[in-house]
Amino acid sequence: MTYCVRVADMHASERPRERLFNYGAKNLATAELIAILLGTGQGAGKLSAVGLGQYILQVLGREQADPLAALREVSAHELTQIPGIGVAKAAAILAALELGRRVMTSKPLERTVVDDPAIAAAALSHDLMWQTQERFAVVFLDIKHRLLGTQVLTIGSATETLAPPRDIFREIIRQGATRAIVAHNHPSGSLEPSLEDITLTRQLLKAADILGVPLLDHLILGNGDYRSLRQTTNLWQEEAAQS
């Protein structure tokens, strides 16, 4: 089994640490990221670090369809019950998970220039990313795209929420913003926009054109990631063609 191949015996280009530096952490498999934290293997069946990472995900995934969901809530006791995971390795995994949580929930300082969807997503992460109910929020910006603040406008059920365009723009104007980004989360973790998401975005774009308050983007957040509808749909081009 490939699980038993030691990292030291892998070709340099296939080792997790080297792959991280060559291709970036985003392009590594979850098991490879865990392997970097573990450093060495020697778990069940004398697995390599990568194999041990895969084994951890298998063990955690037995109770849930998504092992990453289990990993988010795993305890030190649960980790140390897995063969090959001692106190030191469990501590490394838990520390990495907590650092990830803190990074994702940290907000940019006000007056930060929001010139990338990732910055807006980071500003809303604490309010939207891991919520079990769908929430709709707004990022308020000035004419230079500087962050004035954020606000959750509505909280819905586990699957949907409603955000009337009139309420959205009333709050944007009340906050003195001249630009805005709207966002909502999908508790399921899927970033695929629904028909309702597309319809609402079209309505907001029309209202933004009438009011002279540009809507810069509509973001969907979930499962540690986000999607920019401006970057992945033609809605803004369609509205510009109709104006």
Secondary structure, 3 states (H helix, E strand, C coil): CHHHCCHHHCCHHHCHHHHHHHHCHHHCCHHHHHHHHHCCCCCCCCCCHHHHHHHHHHHHCCCCCCHHHHHHHCCHHHHHCCCCCCHHHHHHHHHHHHHHHHHHHCCCCCCCECCCHHHHHHHHHHHHCCCCCCEEEEEEECCCCEEEEEEEEEECCCCCCCCCHHHHHHHHHHCCCCEEEEEEECCCCCCCCCHHHHHHHHHHHHHHHHHCCCEEEEEEEECCEEEEHHHHCCHHHHHHHHC
